[in-house]
Amino acid sequence: MDPRVLNNSNMSVGLNMSSQTPQIQQNRDDVMNLLAQASGCLIQQRMELFEIITGCETKNIYDVALKINNSFYTTFKCKEISSCWCRNFCPSEKREFLMDIKYTPNGVDFGSWAFIERPFKCSCYCCCRPEMKVSLRNGQYIGSVTEPWGCCQVMIDIINGQNQLKYQIDRTFCETAFLCKKSCYGDIASVDFPLLAVDPMNPSNRMPDGIIVRKGRDLLTTFIQSDADNFDVVFPKFASPQEKLLIISAVLMLDFRYFEESGRRDDSKNLRLNI
């Protein structure tokens, strides 16, 4: 049975069948093999009708399609576990949640495979910076994604299970997509976040290796005022499966920190500086 696959020529459209089927692992402990084969992924946030109609923030759900042999195969479903109060009255860049990552090849739910834990952090400049911890279902600690303070910068640190800084995202706020975030242009503009590989012997030596692209919302999504976002990811060439999982987690950090809108908050579209 072929897995559902996203057409490579238009990554944000519907699912098509592929004749080039990678080996689908039925054992959740072997999912790392699929990540090892993947050169990138597409992360799509689902639009929630109840949220669009009522304005009440619902639990975020993301579909993750891994790119294997130039085709995109829907592999994971990431579902937020959080309280209604947190979603609707706590700013999205601070809110607490547990992200349940389920292995869902062919649309079949094989259950939880990994978890992302994000505690509530009331960040203020260099104090109480946002953090997400990633672990597998069996309890194995994979690493963390943190956001250090930077003046007018988007900064994300990707740290492995041995507490080594492996990759960074470092870009400025000073561009139209951020400065005009409250306008229609801010919704439809794409934003690139280069992934920088960090030299463990010299952390100041960073080389571009991979990229995360936040795709601009289409006109329909903008018109109905949905905050659902899509991200294209090109993994670093020599990234391990564990590091690829951390990069997927970093994408979710970016979405919650800079593109998510909390329910009942009219000021949520304002530019969020790194504080």
KATA-V5009 format. One record per backbone hydrogen bond with DSSP energy under -1.0 kcal/mol. CO is the residue of the C=O (numbers start at 1). NH is the residue of the N-H. E is the energy in kcal/mol with one decimal. If there is no record, write none. Layout:
CO|NH|E + CO|NH|E
This chain:
4|74|-1.8 + 5|16|-3.8 + 6|72|-1.2 + 10|13|-1.5 + 16|5|-1.9 + 19|21|-1.1 + 27|30|-2.0 + 28|31|-1.2 + 30|33|-1.7 + 31|34|-1.2 + 31|35|-1.5 + 32|36|-2.3 + 33|37|-1.2 + 34|38|-1.1 + 39|235|-1.5 + 40|67|-3.0 + 41|233|-2.7 + 42|65|-2.9 + 43|231|-2.8 + 44|63|-2.9 + 48|52|-2.0 + 49|53|-2.4 + 50|54|-2.6 + 51|55|-2.1 + 60|80|-2.7 + 61|46|-2.8 + 62|78|-3.1 + 63|44|-2.6 + 64|75|-2.8 + 64|76|-2.0 + 65|42|-2.5 + 66|73|-2.8 + 67|39|-2.4 + 68|71|-1.2 + 71|68|-2.8 + 72|6|-2.4 + 73|66|-2.2 + 75|104|-3.0 + 76|64|-2.6 + 77|102|-3.1 + 78|62|-2.6 + 79|100|-2.8 + 81|98|-2.1 + 83|87|-2.0 + 84|88|-1.9 + 85|89|-2.3 + 86|90|-1.3 + 91|94|-2.1 + 91|95|-1.4 + 94|121|-1.2 + 97|118|-2.7 + 98|81|-2.4 + 99|116|-2.2 + 100|79|-2.5 + 101|113|-3.3 + 101|114|-1.8 + 102|77|-2.1 + 103|110|-2.9 + 104|107|-1.4 + 105|108|-2.6 + 111|103|-2.0 + 113|137|-2.4 + 114|101|-2.7 + 115|135|-2.3 + 116|99|-3.3 + 117|133|-2.6 + 118|97|-2.2 + 121|123|-1.4 + 124|127|-2.3 + 127|124|-1.9 + 130|147|-1.9 + 132|145|-2.7 + 133|117|-2.9 + 134|142|-2.5 + 134|143|-1.5 + 135|115|-3.1 + 136|139|-1.9 + 140|136|-2.7 + 143|134|-2.9 + 144|159|-2.7 + 145|132|-2.4 + 146|157|-3.2 + 150|153|-1.0 + 152|173|-2.1 + 154|171|-2.1 + 156|169|-2.4 + 157|146|-2.3 + 158|166|-2.5 + 158|167|-1.5 + 159|144|-2.4 + 160|163|-1.9 + 164|160|-2.4 + 166|198|-2.4 + 167|158|-2.8 + 168|196|-2.9 + 169|156|-2.2 + 171|154|-3.5 + 173|175|-2.6 + 175|178|-1.2 + 175|179|-2.7 + 176|180|-2.8 + 178|181|-1.6 + 180|183|-1.8 + 180|186|-1.1 + 184|188|-1.7 + 185|189|-1.6 + 187|217|-2.7 + 191|214|-3.0 + 193|212|-2.0 + 195|209|-3.4 + 196|168|-2.0 + 197|207|-2.1 + 202|205|-2.8 + 205|199|-2.2 + 207|197|-3.3 + 210|195|-2.2 + 211|234|-2.9 + 212|193|-3.3 + 213|232|-2.6 + 214|191|-2.1 + 218|222|-2.2 + 219|223|-2.7 + 220|224|-2.2 + 221|226|-2.3 + 222|225|-1.1 + 229|45|-2.1 + 230|215|-2.6 + 231|43|-2.9 + 232|213|-3.2 + 233|41|-2.1 + 234|211|-1.4 + 236|239|-1.5 + 240|244|-2.1 + 241|245|-1.9 + 242|246|-1.8 + 243|247|-2.0 + 244|248|-2.2 + 245|249|-1.9 + 246|250|-2.0 + 247|251|-1.7 + 248|252|-1.5 + 249|253|-1.9 + 250|254|-2.4 + 251|255|-2.3 + 252|256|-2.4 + 253|257|-2.4 + 254|258|-2.5 + 255|259|-1.9 + 255|260|-1.6 + 262|265|-1.1 + 267|270|-1.5 + 273|275|-2.5
